[in-house]
Amino acid sequence: MAKVGSKALIREFLLANIGRVIESSELQAASGGKAEFGRRTRELRDQDGWPILTHNDRADLKPGQYLLESPPPEKRGIEFQRGISAKTRAEVLDRNGFTCQMCGLTPGDIDPATGRKVRLHLGHIKDKSLGGKDEPSNLRALCSTCNQGAKNITGEKPTGLWLLTQIRRAGIDEQRAVFDWLRKKFGA
């Protein structure tokens, strides 16, 4: 008898609960108790196009709540595969200084949005659904929070002049926070 994967179990559970707010504990239980249930749920949403909503999409949903609002689309023609090698992953993380390229957090820092330790992922600059490739030039290090929020809306990397302008405009407390962060990051 073939073993059913956690993604397939989550898929069946969501289909049986269209239109109902589901807690993360329910999804984890439906996945067979797997720790990676969140990743499998994001794959259904981001790669398979399922309309799974979270608190980032609707204000009435709390963190840890999911809603499959309507039936998912029929299987799309684009198939995604995990094509990022360990070598490419290491190259991108090293190039980015093991630092989230959106918020500046590093592994082990406490994410103020979640209260949990930061974990880095690789995010596509140009999403695969828009033709982006699994190449170092199209990848960047992102923390879990930023990776989930990025979704094809990220702009160009800010210039040094723009950053300095923003820091100069900030209040003294914010400037001090930037200074402390830079001192910690560069060990000065």
C-alpha positions as CSV (number, residue, x, y, z in Angstrom):
1,M,0.0,0.0,0.0
2,A,1.4,3.4,-1.0
3,K,2.0,6.0,1.7
4,V,0.0,9.2,1.3
5,G,2.2,12.3,1.6
6,S,1.4,15.2,3.9
7,K,0.6,17.6,1.0
8,A,-2.0,15.1,-0.3
9,L,-3.5,14.8,3.2
10,I,-3.7,18.6,3.6
11,R,-5.3,18.9,0.1
12,E,-8.0,16.4,1.0
13,F,-8.7,18.1,4.4
14,L,-9.0,21.6,2.8
15,L,-11.3,20.3,0.1
16,A,-13.6,18.9,2.8
17,N,-13.6,22.2,4.6
18,I,-14.0,24.9,1.8
19,G,-15.3,28.1,3.3
20,R,-14.5,27.2,6.9
21,V,-11.8,28.9,8.9
22,I,-9.2,26.3,9.9
23,E,-6.7,26.6,12.7
24,S,-3.0,25.6,12.1
25,S,-3.3,22.8,14.7
26,E,-6.1,21.3,12.5
27,L,-3.9,21.5,9.4
28,Q,-0.9,19.9,11.3
29,A,-3.2,17.1,12.5
30,A,-4.5,16.6,9.0
31,S,-1.0,16.4,7.6
32,G,-0.3,13.4,9.9
33,G,1.3,15.6,12.5
34,K,4.1,16.7,10.2
35,A,6.2,19.8,11.3
36,E,6.4,21.0,7.7
37,F,2.6,21.4,7.3
38,G,2.9,25.1,6.8
39,R,5.3,24.7,3.9
40,R,3.0,22.2,2.2
41,T,0.1,24.6,2.6
42,R,2.1,27.4,1.1
43,E,3.0,25.1,-1.8
44,L,-0.7,24.5,-2.4
45,R,-1.3,28.3,-2.4
46,D,1.8,29.6,-4.2
47,Q,2.7,26.8,-6.6
48,D,-0.6,25.2,-7.2
49,G,-2.7,28.4,-7.2
50,W,-5.1,27.4,-4.4
51,P,-7.0,30.4,-3.0
52,I,-5.9,29.8,0.6
53,L,-6.2,33.0,2.7
54,T,-4.3,33.9,5.9
55,H,-4.2,36.9,8.2
56,N,-2.0,38.6,5.6
57,D,-5.0,38.5,3.2
58,R,-8.0,39.2,5.4
59,A,-8.1,41.3,8.6
60,D,-10.8,39.0,10.1
61,L,-8.3,36.0,10.1
62,K,-5.9,35.7,13.0
63,P,-2.3,34.4,12.7
64,G,-2.5,30.6,12.4
65,Q,-5.9,30.6,10.7
66,Y,-6.4,29.5,7.1
67,L,-9.4,29.7,4.8
68,L,-9.8,27.9,1.5
69,E,-12.4,30.4,0.2
70,S,-13.4,28.6,-3.0
71,P,-12.6,25.4,-4.8
72,P,-9.1,25.4,-6.3
73,P,-8.4,25.8,-10.0
74,E,-7.9,22.9,-12.2
75,K,-4.3,21.7,-12.4
76,R,-2.3,24.4,-14.2
77,G,0.0,23.8,-17.1
78,I,3.1,25.1,-15.3
79,E,4.6,22.5,-13.0
80,F,7.0,23.6,-10.3
81,Q,10.0,21.5,-9.2
82,R,12.5,22.1,-6.5
83,G,15.5,22.9,-8.6
84,I,17.7,24.8,-6.2
85,S,20.7,22.8,-5.4
86,A,22.5,22.8,-2.0
87,K,25.5,24.5,-3.7
88,T,23.3,27.3,-5.1
89,R,21.6,27.8,-1.8
90,A,24.9,28.1,0.0
91,E,26.2,30.5,-2.6
92,V,23.2,32.8,-2.3
93,L,23.1,32.7,1.5
94,D,26.8,33.5,1.6
95,R,26.5,36.3,-0.9
96,N,23.7,37.8,1.1
97,G,25.7,37.6,4.3
98,F,23.2,35.2,5.9
99,T,20.9,38.2,6.2
100,C,17.3,38.7,5.1
101,Q,17.5,41.1,2.2
102,M,14.2,42.8,3.1
103,C,14.3,43.3,6.8
104,G,17.9,42.7,7.8
105,L,17.3,39.9,10.3
106,T,19.7,37.0,10.6
107,P,19.2,33.4,11.8
108,G,18.8,33.3,15.5
109,D,17.4,36.8,15.8
110,I,13.9,37.0,17.2
111,D,11.4,38.0,14.5
112,P,9.3,40.9,16.0
113,A,6.3,39.8,13.8
114,T,6.2,36.2,15.1
115,G,8.3,36.2,18.3
116,R,10.2,33.2,16.9
117,K,13.8,32.7,15.9
118,V,14.4,33.7,12.3
119,R,14.9,31.1,9.6
120,L,16.2,32.0,6.2
121,H,14.8,30.8,2.9
122,L,15.6,31.5,-0.7
123,G,13.1,33.8,-2.4
124,H,12.8,34.5,-6.1
125,I,13.3,38.1,-7.2
126,K,11.2,37.3,-10.3
127,D,8.6,34.6,-9.3
128,K,8.8,31.3,-11.1
129,S,5.1,31.7,-12.1
130,L,6.3,34.8,-14.1
131,G,9.2,33.0,-15.7
132,G,11.9,33.5,-13.0
133,K,14.6,30.9,-12.8
134,D,16.3,29.0,-10.0
135,E,19.6,30.9,-10.7
136,P,21.7,32.8,-8.1
137,S,21.0,36.1,-9.9
138,N,17.3,35.6,-9.4
139,L,17.5,34.4,-5.7
140,R,18.0,36.2,-2.4
141,A,17.9,35.3,1.2
142,L,14.6,36.1,3.0
143,C,13.3,35.3,6.4
144,S,10.1,33.4,6.7
145,T,8.0,36.5,7.3
146,C,9.4,38.5,4.4
147,N,9.4,35.4,2.1
148,Q,5.7,34.9,2.8
149,G,4.9,38.6,2.3
150,A,7.1,39.2,-0.8
151,K,4.9,37.4,-3.4
152,N,5.8,39.2,-6.6
153,I,5.5,42.7,-5.1
154,T,9.1,43.4,-4.3
155,G,10.8,46.3,-6.0
156,E,14.3,47.2,-6.8
157,K,17.0,47.0,-4.1
158,P,17.4,50.5,-2.5
159,T,20.5,52.5,-3.3
160,G,23.0,53.6,-0.7
161,L,22.0,57.3,-1.3
162,W,18.3,56.4,-0.8
163,L,19.1,54.6,2.4
164,L,21.2,57.4,3.8
165,T,18.4,59.9,3.0
166,Q,15.9,57.7,4.9
167,I,18.2,57.4,7.9
168,R,18.9,61.2,7.9
169,R,15.1,61.8,7.9
170,A,14.5,59.4,10.8
171,G,14.3,60.4,14.4
172,I,17.3,60.1,16.7
173,D,16.0,56.8,18.2
174,E,15.6,55.2,14.8
175,Q,19.1,56.4,13.8
176,R,20.6,55.0,16.9
177,A,18.8,51.6,16.2
178,V,20.3,51.6,12.7
179,F,23.8,52.4,14.2
180,D,23.5,49.7,16.8
181,W,22.4,47.2,14.2
182,L,25.3,48.1,11.9
183,R,27.8,47.9,14.8
184,K,26.4,44.5,15.8
185,K,26.4,43.2,12.2
186,F,29.9,44.4,11.4
187,G,31.4,43.9,14.8
188,A,32.7,47.4,15.1
